[in-house]
Amino acid sequence: MPRRPPVALALAALFAAGCAAQSSSSATSQGVNVASVDGVPIKALIACRNLKAQLPKAITPGAELRQVAPVSDTTAAWGTPAITLRCGVPEGNSLDDPYTFNGVRWAQHDVGAARTWTTVGRRVNVVVEVPDAYSSQAELIGSLATAITHSLS
């Protein structure tokens, strides 16, 4: 007579498989995990909300705007791997590599597998993290200039 696995064991395996599938699909539907900026003053929060409404839908071919989690007026993301933006951060360190693209001053800092670009001299500042997988980072950062200039000057 062939041995069969106990019914409880088979049901547990089915339950575990269903939970894993449900968990992975909910993580996908929640979007890119980007930590929101805490303690942003109301005026800065309004500026961040305005910025978010003006952000480009894509900052390079294949890097379209994505949903972020948790949902916040201070964050945005594009592409895979994710290029992330956080609004309402402290000004960039002037000792980091300085760049100006399309009228926006940035402090660039190499953080290993990515570079952070933080605005300098804005009433509200943003930091954009761009993974090294993207070439032409200056063009990516420059594509945000119009939205930043209109919202955060």
C-alpha positions in Angstrom: 0.0 0.0 0.0 1.5 3.4 -1.0 2.2 5.9 1.7 0.4 9.2 1.5 1.4 12.4 3.3 -0.8 13.3 6.2 -3.7 15.5 5.1 -2.7 18.2 7.6 0.8 18.4 6.1 -0.7 18.7 2.5 -3.1 21.4 3.7 -0.3 23.3 5.4 1.8 23.2 2.3 -1.1 24.6 0.2 -1.8 27.3 2.8 1.9 28.4 2.8 2.1 28.5 -1.0 -1.1 30.6 -1.1 0.2 33.0 1.6 3.5 33.5 -0.2 1.8 34.2 -3.5 -0.5 36.7 -1.8 2.3 38.4 0.0 4.5 38.9 -3.1 1.6 40.3 -5.1 0.7 42.8 -2.3 4.3 44.0 -2.1 4.2 44.6 -5.8 1.0 46.5 -5.7 2.3 48.7 -2.9 5.2 50.1 -5.0 8.7 51.0 -4.3 9.6 51.3 -0.7 10.8 54.9 -0.1 11.1 56.4 3.4 9.0 59.5 3.7 10.5 62.6 5.2 9.3 63.2 8.7 8.7 66.5 10.4 8.4 68.6 7.2 7.0 72.0 8.1 3.6 72.7 6.5 4.9 75.3 4.0 7.6 72.8 2.9 5.0 70.0 2.7 2.8 72.2 0.4 5.9 72.9 -1.8 6.6 69.1 -1.9 3.0 68.4 -2.9 3.3 71.0 -5.7 6.6 69.5 -6.8 5.1 66.0 -6.9 2.2 67.2 -9.1 4.8 68.6 -11.6 7.2 65.7 -11.8 7.8 64.2 -15.2 6.0 60.9 -15.9 9.4 59.5 -17.2 12.9 60.9 -16.6 14.5 58.7 -19.2 13.2 56.0 -21.6 12.3 53.0 -19.5 12.2 54.9 -16.2 8.6 55.8 -15.8 7.0 57.2 -12.6 6.2 54.4 -10.1 4.0 54.1 -7.1 5.8 54.4 -3.8 5.1 52.9 -0.4 4.2 54.3 2.0 2.2 56.9 0.0 3.6 60.3 0.8 3.7 63.9 -0.6 7.4 63.9 0.0 8.5 60.9 -2.2 8.6 59.7 -5.8 10.3 57.0 -7.8 11.0 56.0 -11.4 12.2 52.9 -13.2 13.8 49.6 -12.1 16.1 49.8 -10.3 14.3 52.6 -8.7 15.5 56.2 -8.9 14.1 57.8 -5.8 13.3 61.4 -4.8 12.7 62.6 -1.2 11.5 66.2 -0.7 11.9 68.3 2.4 15.4 67.2 3.3 18.3 69.3 4.6 20.4 71.2 2.0 23.2 69.3 0.3 26.7 69.4 1.7 28.6 72.1 -0.1 31.8 69.9 0.4 30.3 67.3 -1.9 30.9 67.5 -5.7 29.0 70.6 -6.9 27.1 70.6 -10.1 24.5 72.9 -11.8 22.1 71.5 -14.4 19.4 73.6 -16.0 19.7 76.3 -13.3 19.5 73.9 -10.3 22.5 73.5 -8.1 23.3 70.1 -6.7 25.7 68.4 -4.3 26.6 64.9 -5.6 27.8 62.2 -3.2 28.9 58.7 -4.2 27.3 56.2 -1.8 28.7 53.0 -3.4 26.2 51.4 -5.8 24.4 54.8 -6.3 24.9 58.5 -6.2 22.8 61.0 -4.2 22.1 64.4 -5.7 20.9 66.9 -3.2 19.7 70.4 -4.1 21.5 73.4 -2.7 20.1 76.9 -2.2 16.3 76.1 -2.4 13.7 77.1 0.2 12.8 73.4 0.2 15.4 70.8 -0.9 15.2 67.4 -2.5 17.6 64.4 -2.6 17.5 62.1 -5.6 19.2 58.7 -5.4 20.3 57.3 -8.8 21.6 53.7 -8.9 24.9 53.3 -10.9 23.0 51.2 -13.4 21.9 54.4 -15.0 24.3 56.2 -17.2 24.0 60.0 -18.0 23.0 60.8 -14.5 23.3 64.5 -15.3 20.6 64.2 -17.9 18.3 62.4 -15.4 18.8 65.0 -12.8 18.5 67.8 -15.3 15.1 66.5 -16.4 13.8 67.4 -12.9 14.9 71.0 -13.1 11.7 72.5 -14.5 9.5 71.0 -11.7 12.1 71.9 -9.0 12.4 75.5 -10.3 8.6 76.0 -10.4 7.9 74.4 -7.0 10.9 75.0 -4.8 12.5 78.3 -5.7 
